[in-house]
Amino acid sequence: MARSNNEWHMRAEMALAAAVKTRTLITYAELADAAAIPAPHRINKLSVWLEATMDSDYAQSLPLRAAWVISRARGGLPAPGFFIKCSELGLYDGAPDGAIATAFHLNLLG
């Protein structure tokens, strides 16, 4: 029997909650592994899920948990899609990299 998407969503939720609680940045790959997201397109599936958490967190005036997920290749910053989503939510107006993006990201981490 195939696993439902809800199973990895719950595992991702738990792993993300642990990262936030311990104030530990986690890479997309590490979170995908922790959640056991099935191939193919694991990181894309995770990104879509993270954007949904951003919508939910924003709607509830909560800190964006997705800020704790970073790209290994971007020097501690989330992927560009994170900044694009923040722009769509009206939270950010700038490039997805550079000093302004770094300052915005650090501010979200508190």
Backbone as XML, in Angstrom:
<?xml version="1.0"?>
<chain id="A" units="angstrom">
  <residue number="1" name="MET">
    <atom name="N" x="0.843" y="-1.186" z="0.000"/>
    <atom name="CA" x="0.000" y="0.000" z="0.000"/>
    <atom name="C" x="0.886" y="1.246" z="0.000"/>
  </residue>
  <residue number="2" name="ALA">
    <atom name="N" x="0.566" y="2.198" z="-0.830"/>
    <atom name="CA" x="1.348" y="3.431" z="-0.930"/>
    <atom name="C" x="1.091" y="4.310" z="0.291"/>
  </residue>
  <residue number="3" name="ARG">
    <atom name="N" x="2.135" y="4.986" z="0.695"/>
    <atom name="CA" x="2.001" y="5.918" z="1.810"/>
    <atom name="C" x="1.276" y="7.170" z="1.334"/>
  </residue>
  <residue number="4" name="SER">
    <atom name="N" x="0.509" y="7.740" z="2.217"/>
    <atom name="CA" x="-0.185" y="8.980" z="1.852"/>
    <atom name="C" x="0.748" y="10.162" z="2.039"/>
  </residue>
  <residue number="5" name="ASN">
    <atom name="N" x="0.465" y="11.234" z="1.329"/>
    <atom name="CA" x="1.232" y="12.467" z="1.499"/>
    <atom name="C" x="1.163" y="12.966" z="2.924"/>
  </residue>
  <residue number="6" name="ASN">
    <atom name="N" x="0.037" y="12.695" z="3.595"/>
    <atom name="CA" x="-0.119" y="13.190" z="4.953"/>
    <atom name="C" x="0.944" y="12.640" z="5.882"/>
  </residue>
  <residue number="7" name="GLU">
    <atom name="N" x="1.438" y="11.445" z="5.613"/>
    <atom name="CA" x="2.470" y="10.866" z="6.470"/>
    <atom name="C" x="3.739" y="11.697" z="6.424"/>
  </residue>
  <residue number="8" name="TRP">
    <atom name="N" x="4.214" y="12.050" z="5.229"/>
    <atom name="CA" x="5.438" y="12.849" z="5.193"/>
    <atom name="C" x="5.181" y="14.266" z="5.654"/>
  </residue>
  <residue number="9" name="HIS">
    <atom name="N" x="3.962" y="14.765" z="5.445"/>
    <atom name="CA" x="3.632" y="16.106" z="5.950"/>
    <atom name="C" x="3.770" y="16.137" z="7.464"/>
  </residue>
  <residue number="10" name="MET">
    <atom name="N" x="3.294" y="15.113" z="8.135"/>
    <atom name="CA" x="3.397" y="15.063" z="9.597"/>
    <atom name="C" x="4.856" y="14.955" z="10.033"/>
  </residue>
  <residue number="11" name="ARG">
    <atom name="N" x="5.634" y="14.144" z="9.327"/>
    <atom name="CA" x="7.056" y="14.020" z="9.666"/>
    <atom name="C" x="7.785" y="15.337" z="9.418"/>
  </residue>
  <residue number="12" name="ALA">
    <atom name="N" x="7.451" y="16.020" z="8.326"/>
    <atom name="CA" x="8.068" y="17.312" z="8.035"/>
    <atom name="C" x="7.691" y="18.330" z="9.109"/>
  </residue>
  <residue number="13" name="GLU">
    <atom name="N" x="6.449" y="18.320" z="9.510"/>
    <atom name="CA" x="5.974" y="19.225" z="10.562"/>
    <atom name="C" x="6.760" y="18.995" z="11.857"/>
  </residue>
  <residue number="14" name="MET">
    <atom name="N" x="6.958" y="17.747" z="12.223"/>
    <atom name="CA" x="7.691" y="17.437" z="13.456"/>
    <atom name="C" x="9.159" y="17.852" z="13.353"/>
  </residue>
  <residue number="15" name="ALA">
    <atom name="N" x="9.790" y="17.573" z="12.222"/>
    <atom name="CA" x="11.202" y="17.933" z="12.042"/>
    <atom name="C" x="11.376" y="19.448" z="12.020"/>
  </residue>
  <residue number="16" name="LEU">
    <atom name="N" x="10.458" y="20.152" z="11.370"/>
    <atom name="CA" x="10.531" y="21.609" z="11.325"/>
    <atom name="C" x="10.298" y="22.187" z="12.721"/>
  </residue>
  <residue number="17" name="ALA">
    <atom name="N" x="9.346" y="21.638" z="13.457"/>
    <atom name="CA" x="9.087" y="22.106" z="14.826"/>
    <atom name="C" x="10.319" y="21.913" z="15.702"/>
  </residue>
  <residue number="18" name="ALA">
    <atom name="N" x="11.026" y="20.799" z="15.530"/>
    <atom name="CA" x="12.246" y="20.543" z="16.304"/>
    <atom name="C" x="13.330" y="21.562" z="15.958"/>
  </residue>
  <residue number="19" name="ALA">
    <atom name="N" x="13.470" y="21.886" z="14.679"/>
    <atom name="CA" x="14.467" y="22.877" z="14.262"/>
    <atom name="C" x="14.150" y="24.245" z="14.861"/>
  </residue>
  <residue number="20" name="VAL">
    <atom name="N" x="12.881" y="24.626" z="14.817"/>
    <atom name="CA" x="12.479" y="25.930" z="15.366"/>
    <atom name="C" x="12.711" y="25.956" z="16.878"/>
  </residue>
  <residue number="21" name="LYS">
    <atom name="N" x="12.303" y="24.886" z="17.554"/>
    <atom name="CA" x="12.425" y="24.833" z="19.014"/>
    <atom name="C" x="13.882" y="24.938" z="19.461"/>
  </residue>
  <residue number="22" name="THR">
    <atom name="N" x="14.771" y="24.272" z="18.738"/>
    <atom name="CA" x="16.184" y="24.284" z="19.109"/>
    <atom name="C" x="16.951" y="25.419" z="18.427"/>
  </residue>
  <residue number="23" name="ARG">
    <atom name="N" x="16.224" y="26.222" z="17.650"/>
    <atom name="CA" x="16.817" y="27.357" z="16.924"/>
    <atom name="C" x="17.983" y="26.884" z="16.046"/>
  </residue>
  <residue number="24" name="THR">
    <atom name="N" x="17.725" y="25.805" z="15.324"/>
    <atom name="CA" x="18.722" y="25.184" z="14.459"/>
    <atom name="C" x="18.279" y="25.280" z="13.010"/>
  </residue>
  <residue number="25" name="LEU">
    <atom name="N" x="19.115" y="25.877" z="12.173"/>
    <atom name="CA" x="18.811" y="25.905" z="10.747"/>
    <atom name="C" x="18.932" y="24.503" z="10.182"/>
  </residue>
  <residue number="26" name="ILE">
    <atom name="N" x="18.068" y="24.172" z="9.232"/>
    <atom name="CA" x="18.056" y="22.862" z="8.597"/>
    <atom name="C" x="18.007" y="23.068" z="7.087"/>
  </residue>
  <residue number="27" name="THR">
    <atom name="N" x="18.755" y="22.265" z="6.344"/>
    <atom name="CA" x="18.732" y="22.417" z="4.885"/>
    <atom name="C" x="17.486" y="21.736" z="4.316"/>
  </residue>
  <residue number="28" name="TYR">
    <atom name="N" x="17.162" y="22.127" z="3.104"/>
    <atom name="CA" x="16.036" y="21.487" z="2.421"/>
    <atom name="C" x="16.251" y="19.984" z="2.335"/>
  </residue>
  <residue number="29" name="ALA">
    <atom name="N" x="17.467" y="19.577" z="1.989"/>
    <atom name="CA" x="17.761" y="18.140" z="1.860"/>
    <atom name="C" x="17.618" y="17.428" z="3.198"/>
  </residue>
  <residue number="30" name="GLU">
    <atom name="N" x="18.101" y="18.047" z="4.274"/>
    <atom name="CA" x="17.981" y="17.430" z="5.599"/>
    <atom name="C" x="16.522" y="17.285" z="6.007"/>
  </residue>
  <residue number="31" name="LEU">
    <atom name="N" x="15.714" y="18.289" z="5.722"/>
    <atom name="CA" x="14.298" y="18.210" z="6.060"/>
    <atom name="C" x="13.587" y="17.176" z="5.195"/>
  </residue>
  <residue number="32" name="ALA">
    <atom name="N" x="13.940" y="17.120" z="3.920"/>
    <atom name="CA" x="13.343" y="16.103" z="3.038"/>
    <atom name="C" x="13.706" y="14.698" z="3.526"/>
  </residue>
  <residue number="33" name="ASP">
    <atom name="N" x="14.949" y="14.525" z="3.973"/>
    <atom name="CA" x="15.366" y="13.229" z="4.510"/>
    <atom name="C" x="14.623" y="12.907" z="5.805"/>
  </residue>
  <residue number="34" name="ALA">
    <atom name="N" x="14.553" y="13.870" z="6.712"/>
    <atom name="CA" x="13.884" y="13.657" z="7.995"/>
    <atom name="C" x="12.408" y="13.309" z="7.804"/>
  </residue>
  <residue number="35" name="ALA">
    <atom name="N" x="11.798" y="13.910" z="6.790"/>
    <atom name="CA" x="10.385" y="13.660" z="6.518"/>
    <atom name="C" x="10.163" y="12.428" z="5.650"/>
  </residue>
  <residue number="36" name="ALA">
    <atom name="N" x="11.261" y="11.867" z="5.133"/>
    <atom name="CA" x="11.181" y="10.713" z="4.219"/>
    <atom name="C" x="10.238" y="11.007" z="3.050"/>
  </residue>
  <residue number="37" name="ILE">
    <atom name="N" x="10.448" y="12.160" z="2.431"/>
    <atom name="CA" x="9.629" y="12.537" z="1.281"/>
    <atom name="C" x="10.000" y="11.625" z="0.116"/>
  </residue>
  <residue number="38" name="PRO">
    <atom name="N" x="9.017" y="10.996" z="-0.483"/>
    <atom name="CA" x="9.316" y="10.050" z="-1.566"/>
    <atom name="C" x="9.753" y="10.753" z="-2.853"/>
  </residue>
  <residue number="39" name="ALA">
    <atom name="N" x="10.667" y="10.118" z="-3.566"/>
    <atom name="CA" x="11.078" y="10.579" z="-4.890"/>
    <atom name="C" x="9.926" y="10.310" z="-5.847"/>
  </residue>
  <residue number="40" name="PRO">
    <atom name="N" x="9.862" y="10.929" z="-6.983"/>
    <atom name="CA" x="10.781" y="11.948" z="-7.482"/>
    <atom name="C" x="10.399" y="13.340" z="-6.989"/>
  </residue>
  <residue number="41" name="HIS">
    <atom name="N" x="11.257" y="14.298" z="-7.254"/>
    <atom name="CA" x="10.994" y="15.727" z="-6.994"/>
    <atom name="C" x="10.792" y="16.019" z="-5.509"/>
  </residue>
  <residue number="42" name="ARG">
    <atom name="N" x="11.611" y="15.391" z="-4.661"/>
    <atom name="CA" x="11.474" y="15.556" z="-3.213"/>
    <atom name="C" x="11.564" y="17.017" z="-2.771"/>
  </residue>
  <residue number="43" name="ILE">
    <atom name="N" x="12.541" y="17.735" z="-3.280"/>
    <atom name="CA" x="12.730" y="19.119" z="-2.841"/>
    <atom name="C" x="11.589" y="20.001" z="-3.348"/>
  </residue>
  <residue number="44" name="ASN">
    <atom name="N" x="11.109" y="19.740" z="-4.549"/>
    <atom name="CA" x="9.962" y="20.491" z="-5.057"/>
    <atom name="C" x="8.726" y="20.242" z="-4.190"/>
  </residue>
  <residue number="45" name="LYS">
    <atom name="N" x="8.476" y="18.999" z="-3.827"/>
    <atom name="CA" x="7.345" y="18.686" z="-2.953"/>
    <atom name="C" x="7.488" y="19.428" z="-1.630"/>
  </residue>
  <residue number="46" name="LEU">
    <atom name="N" x="8.702" y="19.420" z="-1.088"/>
    <atom name="CA" x="8.960" y="20.105" z="0.174"/>
    <atom name="C" x="8.737" y="21.604" z="0.025"/>
  </residue>
  <residue number="47" name="SER">
    <atom name="N" x="9.198" y="22.181" z="-1.070"/>
    <atom name="CA" x="9.049" y="23.622" z="-1.298"/>
    <atom name="C" x="7.576" y="24.025" z="-1.364"/>
  </residue>
  <residue number="48" name="VAL">
    <atom name="N" x="6.775" y="23.236" z="-2.043"/>
    <atom name="CA" x="5.336" y="23.517" z="-2.130"/>
    <atom name="C" x="4.712" y="23.464" z="-0.732"/>
  </residue>
  <residue number="49" name="TRP">
    <atom name="N" x="5.107" y="22.456" z="0.049"/>
    <atom name="CA" x="4.599" y="22.325" z="1.416"/>
    <atom name="C" x="5.043" y="23.511" z="2.282"/>
  </residue>
  <residue number="50" name="LEU">
    <atom name="N" x="6.311" y="23.905" z="2.155"/>
    <atom name="CA" x="6.816" y="25.036" z="2.941"/>
    <atom name="C" x="6.079" y="26.329" z="2.594"/>
  </residue>
  <residue number="51" name="GLU">
    <atom name="N" x="5.785" y="26.530" z="1.316"/>
    <atom name="CA" x="5.024" y="27.722" z="0.932"/>
    <atom name="C" x="3.632" y="27.700" z="1.553"/>
  </residue>
  <residue number="52" name="ALA">
    <atom name="N" x="3.037" y="26.523" z="1.660"/>
    <atom name="CA" x="1.731" y="26.415" z="2.320"/>
    <atom name="C" x="1.853" y="26.747" z="3.806"/>
  </residue>
  <residue number="53" name="THR">
    <atom name="N" x="2.959" y="26.344" z="4.439"/>
    <atom name="CA" x="3.150" y="26.707" z="5.854"/>
    <atom name="C" x="3.312" y="28.213" z="5.994"/>
  </residue>
  <residue number="54" name="MET">
    <atom name="N" x="3.945" y="28.837" z="5.009"/>
    <atom name="CA" x="4.116" y="30.294" z="5.050"/>
    <atom name="C" x="2.765" y="30.990" z="4.958"/>
  </residue>
  <residue number="55" name="ASP">
    <atom name="N" x="1.899" y="30.514" z="4.079"/>
    <atom name="CA" x="0.543" y="31.072" z="3.971"/>
    <atom name="C" x="-0.188" y="30.941" z="5.306"/>
  </residue>
  <residue number="56" name="SER">
    <atom name="N" x="-0.106" y="29.759" z="5.894"/>
    <atom name="CA" x="-0.785" y="29.482" z="7.158"/>
    <atom name="C" x="-0.214" y="30.323" z="8.298"/>
  </residue>
  <residue number="57" name="ASP">
    <atom name="N" x="1.114" y="30.343" z="8.412"/>
    <atom name="CA" x="1.752" y="31.115" z="9.480"/>
    <atom name="C" x="1.398" y="32.595" z="9.357"/>
  </residue>
  <residue number="58" name="TYR">
    <atom name="N" x="1.485" y="33.110" z="8.139"/>
    <atom name="CA" x="1.177" y="34.527" z="7.907"/>
    <atom name="C" x="-0.278" y="34.842" z="8.264"/>
  </residue>
  <residue number="59" name="ALA">
    <atom name="N" x="-1.191" y="33.977" z="7.838"/>
    <atom name="CA" x="-2.612" y="34.196" z="8.096"/>
    <atom name="C" x="-2.919" y="34.210" z="9.592"/>
  </residue>
  <residue number="60" name="GLN">
    <atom name="N" x="-2.104" y="33.492" z="10.370"/>
    <atom name="CA" x="-2.308" y="33.422" z="11.821"/>
    <atom name="C" x="-1.394" y="34.388" z="12.589"/>
  </residue>
  <residue number="61" name="SER">
    <atom name="N" x="-0.698" y="35.255" z="11.853"/>
    <atom name="CA" x="0.247" y="36.215" z="12.450"/>
    <atom name="C" x="1.325" y="35.521" z="13.282"/>
  </residue>
  <residue number="62" name="LEU">
    <atom name="N" x="1.772" y="34.360" z="12.794"/>
    <atom name="CA" x="2.828" y="33.605" z="13.469"/>
    <atom name="C" x="4.150" y="33.814" z="12.742"/>
  </residue>
  <residue number="63" name="PRO">
    <atom name="N" x="5.269" y="33.596" z="13.440"/>
    <atom name="CA" x="6.562" y="33.650" z="12.749"/>
    <atom name="C" x="6.613" y="32.604" z="11.629"/>
  </residue>
  <residue number="64" name="LEU">
    <atom name="N" x="7.312" y="32.927" z="10.566"/>
    <atom name="CA" x="7.414" y="32.001" z="9.428"/>
    <atom name="C" x="8.402" y="30.890" z="9.761"/>
  </residue>
  <residue number="65" name="ARG">
    <atom name="N" x="7.874" y="29.700" z="10.009"/>
    <atom name="CA" x="8.725" y="28.548" z="10.327"/>
    <atom name="C" x="9.645" y="28.202" z="9.170"/>
  </residue>
  <residue number="66" name="ALA">
    <atom name="N" x="9.217" y="28.472" z="7.952"/>
    <atom name="CA" x="10.022" y="28.138" z="6.773"/>
    <atom name="C" x="11.348" y="28.890" z="6.754"/>
  </residue>
  <residue number="67" name="ALA">
    <atom name="N" x="11.473" y="29.954" z="7.538"/>
    <atom name="CA" x="12.728" y="30.708" z="7.586"/>
    <atom name="C" x="13.874" y="29.871" z="8.140"/>
  </residue>
  <residue number="68" name="TRP">
    <atom name="N" x="13.556" y="28.813" z="8.861"/>
    <atom name="CA" x="14.578" y="27.949" z="9.454"/>
    <atom name="C" x="15.132" y="26.948" z="8.458"/>
  </residue>
  <residue number="69" name="VAL">
    <atom name="N" x="14.558" y="26.909" z="7.255"/>
    <atom name="CA" x="15.012" y="25.971" z="6.218"/>
    <atom name="C" x="15.856" y="26.737" z="5.210"/>
  </residue>
  <residue number="70" name="ILE">
    <atom name="N" x="17.079" y="26.274" z="5.035"/>
    <atom name="CA" x="18.036" y="26.999" z="4.197"/>
    <atom name="C" x="18.587" y="26.114" z="3.084"/>
  </residue>
  <residue number="71" name="SER">
    <atom name="N" x="19.152" y="26.779" z="2.110"/>
    <atom name="CA" x="19.798" y="26.092" z="0.997"/>
    <atom name="C" x="21.283" y="25.930" z="1.307"/>
  </residue>
  <residue number="72" name="ARG">
    <atom name="N" x="21.782" y="24.741" z="1.183"/>
    <atom name="CA" x="23.202" y="24.465" z="1.423"/>
    <atom name="C" x="24.082" y="25.329" z="0.517"/>
  </residue>
  <residue number="73" name="ALA">
    <atom name="N" x="23.585" y="25.636" z="-0.677"/>
    <atom name="CA" x="24.391" y="26.345" z="-1.676"/>
    <atom name="C" x="24.280" y="27.873" z="-1.581"/>
  </residue>
  <residue number="74" name="ARG">
    <atom name="N" x="23.522" y="28.399" z="-0.592"/>
    <atom name="CA" x="23.271" y="29.845" z="-0.568"/>
    <atom name="C" x="23.800" y="30.516" z="0.702"/>
  </residue>
  <residue number="75" name="GLY">
    <atom name="N" x="24.807" y="29.928" z="1.324"/>
    <atom name="CA" x="25.441" y="30.579" z="2.461"/>
    <atom name="C" x="24.523" y="30.864" z="3.633"/>
  </residue>
  <residue number="76" name="GLY">
    <atom name="N" x="23.621" y="29.943" z="3.924"/>
    <atom name="CA" x="22.735" y="30.111" z="5.070"/>
    <atom name="C" x="21.425" y="30.799" z="4.779"/>
  </residue>
  <residue number="77" name="LEU">
    <atom name="N" x="21.159" y="31.087" z="3.526"/>
    <atom name="CA" x="19.886" y="31.705" z="3.149"/>
    <atom name="C" x="18.912" y="30.658" z="2.604"/>
  </residue>
  <residue number="78" name="PRO">
    <atom name="N" x="17.619" y="30.902" z="2.774"/>
    <atom name="CA" x="16.632" y="30.067" z="2.088"/>
    <atom name="C" x="16.757" y="30.232" z="0.569"/>
  </residue>
  <residue number="79" name="ALA">
    <atom name="N" x="16.111" y="29.348" z="-0.151"/>
    <atom name="CA" x="16.092" y="29.411" z="-1.615"/>
    <atom name="C" x="15.382" y="30.686" z="-2.075"/>
  </residue>
  <residue number="80" name="PRO">
    <atom name="N" x="15.652" y="31.110" z="-3.310"/>
    <atom name="CA" x="14.988" y="32.323" z="-3.824"/>
    <atom name="C" x="13.471" y="32.280" z="-3.704"/>
  </residue>
  <residue number="81" name="GLY">
    <atom name="N" x="12.869" y="31.099" z="-3.854"/>
    <atom name="CA" x="11.414" y="30.988" z="-3.756"/>
    <atom name="C" x="10.861" y="31.462" z="-2.428"/>
  </residue>
  <residue number="82" name="PHE">
    <atom name="N" x="11.645" y="31.315" z="-1.363"/>
    <atom name="CA" x="11.233" y="31.798" z="-0.048"/>
    <atom name="C" x="11.034" y="33.313" z="-0.083"/>
  </residue>
  <residue number="83" name="PHE">
    <atom name="N" x="11.986" y="34.015" z="-0.680"/>
    <atom name="CA" x="11.914" y="35.472" z="-0.745"/>
    <atom name="C" x="10.797" y="35.928" z="-1.692"/>
  </residue>
  <residue number="84" name="ILE">
    <atom name="N" x="10.586" y="35.173" z="-2.762"/>
    <atom name="CA" x="9.491" y="35.476" z="-3.681"/>
    <atom name="C" x="8.158" y="35.338" z="-2.950"/>
  </residue>
  <residue number="85" name="LYS">
    <atom name="N" x="8.014" y="34.259" z="-2.171"/>
    <atom name="CA" x="6.783" y="34.050" z="-1.401"/>
    <atom name="C" x="6.602" y="35.154" z="-0.371"/>
  </residue>
  <residue number="86" name="CYS">
    <atom name="N" x="7.682" y="35.557" z="0.302"/>
    <atom name="CA" x="7.594" y="36.670" z="1.256"/>
    <atom name="C" x="7.140" y="37.949" z="0.557"/>
  </residue>
  <residue number="87" name="SER">
    <atom name="N" x="7.600" y="38.164" z="-0.681"/>
    <atom name="CA" x="7.161" y="39.328" z="-1.459"/>
    <atom name="C" x="5.678" y="39.240" z="-1.765"/>
  </residue>
  <residue number="88" name="GLU">
    <atom name="N" x="5.209" y="38.040" z="-2.149"/>
    <atom name="CA" x="3.790" y="37.845" z="-2.439"/>
    <atom name="C" x="2.927" y="38.116" z="-1.207"/>
  </residue>
  <residue number="89" name="LEU">
    <atom name="N" x="3.469" y="37.804" z="-0.029"/>
    <atom name="CA" x="2.744" y="38.037" z="1.219"/>
    <atom name="C" x="2.839" y="39.495" z="1.680"/>
  </residue>
  <residue number="90" name="GLY">
    <atom name="N" x="3.639" y="40.284" z="0.964"/>
    <atom name="CA" x="3.797" y="41.681" z="1.316"/>
    <atom name="C" x="4.780" y="41.931" z="2.447"/>
  </residue>
  <residue number="91" name="LEU">
    <atom name="N" x="5.638" y="40.947" z="2.715"/>
    <atom name="CA" x="6.585" y="41.047" z="3.819"/>
    <atom name="C" x="7.967" y="41.524" z="3.409"/>
  </residue>
  <residue number="92" name="TYR">
    <atom name="N" x="8.276" y="41.398" z="2.128"/>
    <atom name="CA" x="9.640" y="41.654" z="1.676"/>
    <atom name="C" x="9.614" y="42.286" z="0.300"/>
  </residue>
  <residue number="93" name="ASP">
    <atom name="N" x="10.513" y="43.242" z="0.101"/>
    <atom name="CA" x="10.621" y="43.894" z="-1.197"/>
    <atom name="C" x="12.102" y="44.050" z="-1.510"/>
  </residue>
  <residue number="94" name="GLY">
    <atom name="N" x="12.653" y="43.033" z="-2.157"/>
    <atom name="CA" x="14.075" y="43.089" z="-2.473"/>
    <atom name="C" x="14.512" y="41.863" z="-3.240"/>
  </residue>
  <residue number="95" name="ALA">
    <atom name="N" x="15.811" y="41.801" z="-3.471"/>
    <atom name="CA" x="16.400" y="40.668" z="-4.189"/>
    <atom name="C" x="16.438" y="39.443" z="-3.280"/>
  </residue>
  <residue number="96" name="PRO">
    <atom name="N" x="16.502" y="38.247" z="-3.881"/>
    <atom name="CA" x="16.542" y="37.024" z="-3.078"/>
    <atom name="C" x="17.924" y="36.718" z="-2.501"/>
  </residue>
  <residue number="97" name="ASP">
    <atom name="N" x="18.876" y="37.616" z="-2.699"/>
    <atom name="CA" x="20.201" y="37.417" z="-2.125"/>
    <atom name="C" x="20.826" y="38.773" z="-1.838"/>
  </residue>
  <residue number="98" name="GLY">
    <atom name="N" x="21.958" y="38.769" z="-1.186"/>
    <atom name="CA" x="22.625" y="40.018" z="-0.857"/>
    <atom name="C" x="22.361" y="40.442" z="0.580"/>
  </residue>
  <residue number="99" name="ALA">
    <atom name="N" x="22.882" y="41.605" z="0.916"/>
    <atom name="CA" x="22.835" y="42.093" z="2.292"/>
    <atom name="C" x="21.413" y="42.317" z="2.799"/>
  </residue>
  <residue number="100" name="ILE">
    <atom name="N" x="20.532" y="42.826" z="1.941"/>
    <atom name="CA" x="19.158" y="43.094" z="2.380"/>
    <atom name="C" x="18.429" y="41.782" z="2.651"/>
  </residue>
  <residue number="101" name="ALA">
    <atom name="N" x="18.606" y="40.797" z="1.780"/>
    <atom name="CA" x="17.987" y="39.488" z="1.989"/>
    <atom name="C" x="18.522" y="38.847" z="3.268"/>
  </residue>
  <residue number="102" name="THR">
    <atom name="N" x="19.817" y="38.950" z="3.486"/>
    <atom name="CA" x="20.426" y="38.367" z="4.689"/>
    <atom name="C" x="19.862" y="39.028" z="5.943"/>
  </residue>
  <residue number="103" name="ALA">
    <atom name="N" x="19.771" y="40.361" z="5.946"/>
    <atom name="CA" x="19.243" y="41.074" z="7.104"/>
    <atom name="C" x="17.769" y="40.715" z="7.345"/>
  </residue>
  <residue number="104" name="PHE">
    <atom name="N" x="16.980" y="40.633" z="6.277"/>
    <atom name="CA" x="15.584" y="40.248" z="6.396"/>
    <atom name="C" x="15.462" y="38.858" z="7.006"/>
  </residue>
  <residue number="105" name="HIS">
    <atom name="N" x="16.262" y="37.925" z="6.499"/>
    <atom name="CA" x="16.224" y="36.555" z="6.992"/>
    <atom name="C" x="16.615" y="36.488" z="8.460"/>
  </residue>
  <residue number="106" name="LEU">
    <atom name="N" x="17.675" y="37.149" z="8.830"/>
    <atom name="CA" x="18.107" y="37.143" z="10.236"/>
    <atom name="C" x="17.050" y="37.743" z="11.139"/>
  </residue>
  <residue number="107" name="ASN">
    <atom name="N" x="16.362" y="38.763" z="10.663"/>
    <atom name="CA" x="15.286" y="39.364" z="11.433"/>
    <atom name="C" x="14.144" y="38.363" z="11.664"/>
  </residue>
  <residue number="108" name="LEU">
    <atom name="N" x="13.832" y="37.573" z="10.665"/>
    <atom name="CA" x="12.776" y="36.563" z="10.822"/>
    <atom name="C" x="13.155" y="35.505" z="11.847"/>
  </residue>
  <residue number="109" name="LEU">
    <atom name="N" x="14.453" y="35.216" z="11.955"/>
    <atom name="CA" x="14.917" y="34.214" z="12.903"/>
    <atom name="C" x="14.921" y="34.743" z="14.329"/>
  </residue>
  <residue number="110" name="GLY">
    <atom name="N" x="14.823" y="36.078" z="14.455"/>
    <atom name="CA" x="14.767" y="36.690" z="15.777"/>
    <atom name="C" x="16.108" y="36.717" z="16.417"/>
  </residue>
</chain>
